[in-house]
Amino acid sequence: MKDLIMGYATNSKFDDFYRFVVSIRQHCHPDKVDVVVFINALGNEFAKVAVEHNITLIPVENVWKWVTSSKLLNLVYYAKILGLQVLMRLSSGADRVSLENDYRHTLAHWIHPIVGRWFAYHTFLKVNSSYRMVMTSDVRDVIFQASPFHNLDSTKLHVFEQASRYYGQKNLDSQWFSMVYGKKGLEEVAGKAALCAGTILGENALMTQLIELMTLETQFHPRNIIDQAVFNKVINHDFPSNQVVRHNLKSGSVLTLCADHKEAWEIQDDKVIVDGRIAPVIHMYDRDPQTNQLFLSKIPIPQY
């Protein structure tokens, strides 16, 4: 069975998209790994790269950008969402199913794309359910140095900590969690390491379960949603803990260059090394001048 990597790249810069897909294909052959990127129409160069590197582009649209700049448009969408909520409570059977689908579709287009992506992933996996392992990834700041699927337990869900970032401390993750779940919610996760929602991978059924939980949780907080907070809430409270492997910076497939990461890695022979091994995936590579310069020079951008 093949593995799958999915990314969401609405309004992506071409250079970021190019480095993401090219670095994947340098280490993940199309016979073994499918790559799917959800994207809006941004230009012919994106399509050309996709064809050259055997990448599937899935068209998506999102009105968040226009809604946030128009009170009238925002009111129209919010009124529709409230109306659908009322109709769902009053309906049953096939009518309720149709209304629920319309509600999910409307909500996915209205909220910020970084949250709406979970609805797109969920829809895709409901149709394409035969993969062995699945990875969801940010596109803007992710580079691959090796396959992310090797040397991992293929029956588990793998999540990745951010260095020295703990809930309850004064940091952005605590602020985000408190915004969505309040002071009491933050107290319930105090002391736990903040996990990154940008790169996750695991067994297909577990990833599908996680993504479904993400979409359901999002529907409870449509007006005040931050996917990093939702992801950490789902993992800590809703997902079976015996199915999750939590990786720190020195284990697993992903090195996240956020917070206090300096002592975790080094560069040897144009590779980012962690504990004597190549780190398969570098997330937020642009946050550090050394890694940013390394990957910009290793994957130059051609003219199309």
N, C-alpha and C positions, 0 to 999 in steps of 0.2 A: 504493500500500500504506500501511496505517496504522502508526503507532508505538505503543509500549506503555510504560507506567510501572507498575511493581509495587512495592508496599510491604508490610511485615509489621508488624502492629499489635496483637499479642496483649496484652491488659491495658492498652491505650492509654487515656490520659485523653481525654475527649471533645473538650476544647478543642484539644489537639494534633492529633487526627484531623481536626477541622473545618478548622483553618487549612491543613493539608496539602492536603486535597482541594479546598477552595474556591480556594486560590491556584493550583492546577493548572488548574482549570476557568476561571479568569479569563483564562488565556493559551493553553490547549490545548483546542480545540473537539472535541467527541465524534466528529465526522466524520473527524478527523485523528488523534486520540490516544485509545486505550483506557486506562482506569485500573483496575487490579485491586489490591485490598487484602485480604490474608489476615488473618483476625481471628477471635477467639472471641466467643461471645455476651456482649455488654456492655450491651445496652439498646436500646430501640426508637429512640432518637434517632440512633444510628449508621445504622440502616436507613433512616430518613427522609431523612437527609442524602444517603445513597448514591443513593436514588431521585431526589431533587431534582437531583442533579448528575451523574447518569448514571455512577455508580461501581459496579463489580462487586465484591461482597464474597464471598470464598471462606472457608468455615468451616474452621478448624484447631483442633486441641487439642494440648496439650503437658503432660506429667506432671512436667516438671523441678521445678516449684515444690513438688510433693508429695514427689517422690523425695528432694530435698535435705533435707527435714525428717523423713524416715522411713528409718531404717537398714534395716528389713525390706523396704520397697518398693524401695529402691535395690538391695538384694541380689537381689531377685526379678528385676528388669530386667537387672541385670548378669549374673546366671546365665543368663538367656535369651539374651543377646547372645553369651556364651561358648559356649553350647550350639549356637547357630546357626552360629558360626564353625567348630566341629568338624564339624557336619553338612555344611556347604558343601564342606569339604575332602574329605569322603568320598563326595560325590554327583556326579552328572553329568547332562547333558541337561536335560530339562524340570524334573526335581526340583531341580537346582541353581539354575535360574532362579527357581523359586518361593521357594526358601530365601533367595536373594539379595534378592528383593523384600521378603520378610518382615524380613530383617535391616535393610535400609535404612529400612523403615517403623518398626521398633522403635527403631532408633538415633535417627531424626529426632524421635521423641516423647520420648526419654529425655534428650537433651542440651539445653543452654540454647537457648531459642527464637532467639536472635540467630545461632546456628550452624545450628539446624534449619531456618531459613528457606530455606537454599540447596536443601534437598531439595524443599520446596514449589515453589520457582521452577522447578526442573528438571522436576518432574512436569508443571507447567502448560505449559511450553514444548514438551515432547514432544507434547502434544496440540494446542497452539495455536502452530503453527510458521510462520505466514504473515506475520508482522510484518516491517516494514522495519528499524527500529531498536528496541532495548529498553533501558530504564533500570531499574535496581533502586535503591531509595532507602529510607533510614531515614524514619520517619514523625514521630517525636516532635519533631524539631528542624530540620525542613526546610521552607522557604518558596520558592515560585516567583514570579519577577518577569517571566518571559518563557518561551517554549518552550525547553527544553534541547537540542532537536534541530537548531536552525538554526545555520548557519555552522560545521558540523562535517563532517569527512570521514565520510560514512556507510558507508564500507567498512572502518573501523578500530574498534578497541576504545579507549575513552577513559577514562583513570584520572587521579586528582587528588591532588597532593601536599599534605601538611600543612606549613605554613610553618616553616622552620628546625628541622624534626624529622628527624634522621638516625640511622640505625642505627649502633650502636657508641658513641653518646653516652649519657649518663645521662638516660634519659627512659622514659616508660611503654611506648612501642613497643618499645624494646630489651628491656625487662623481659618483656613479653609474648612476644616472639620467642624469647628465651632459655628461657622456661618450656616452650615447645612443642618447640623444636628444639635446645636446649642451647647451651653456649658455642661449640662448633665451628660450629653453624648460624648463630649470630649473627655470628661472624667472617667468614663467607662473604658476608654482605650488608652488612658494615661500610662506612659512607660513602654508602650509598644512601639516597635520600629515602624516608621512610615514606609510603606511599600509603593513602588512606582507603577502607575497605571499605564505608562507608555509602552512598556515591553513585558509581555506575558506569554507563556507557552505551556502546552500540556497536552494530555490525551484528548482526542477529539470530543468525546462525550462530556468530559469535565470542562473543557473550554466552552462548549455549547451551554452547559449548565450555568457556568459563571456569567456568560454574556446574557443569558435570559434573566438571571437575577439582577444584573446591572440595568437592564431595560425596565424591569418591574420596579426597582427602587427609584429609578429616574422618574417614573410616572407619579410617585408619591410626592416629589419635590420639584415640579416643573418650573416654578418661578425662581428658585434659588438653588441651582444645581451646579456642583463642581465634581467632575468625574473622579478625580483623585480621592476626594473624601468618600464618595459612594463606593469606590473600589475597596478602600480600606475597611469601610463598615461591613460590606458584604463578606470579605475574607475573614474578618474577626468575629462576626456574629452569625452569618447565614450559611457559609460554606462549610462542608464537613472538614474539620481540621486534620483528620487522618489521611486526607487526600491531597494535602498541600505540603509542598517542600519550600521552605523559606531560605533564600540564598543571601548571604552577605556579599560584600564586594569581592571577596577572594574565592567564592565558589559559584558554580553554575555557569550559564552561558552569557550573561549580560554584566558588563561593567558600567555602572551609571556614574558619570562624573559630576556628581552633585554633592554639595556640602564638603565634608572633610574626607577627601578621597586621595590626597597626595601620596600617602605612604603605601597605597595598595597596589601601585603599578609602576612600570618603567618602560622605556622604549628601547628595544634591541633589534638591530637589523631591520628597521622600518616596520616593526610590529609592536603593538602594545602587549606587554607581558604581565601576567599576574601569577605570582608564586611559581615561576618557571614554565608556565604554559601560555599559549596564545589565548587571549580573551576573544571568544568567537564574535561577540557583538559589543560595540562601544556606543553607549547612549549618552547624548549631550556632549559629543566630541568637540563641539564648537565652544564649550565653556572653558576649555583649557587651551592656551596659546600653542603649546607643544603638539597636542593631538590635532588641533585644528589645522595647523600648518602641515603636519604629516599627511593627513588625508586629502587636503586640498592639492598637495603636490603629487600624491600617488594616483589620484583620479582626476586628471585635467578634463575640463569641459570642452568638447568639440563644437564646431560651428555647424548648425543645421540650416 
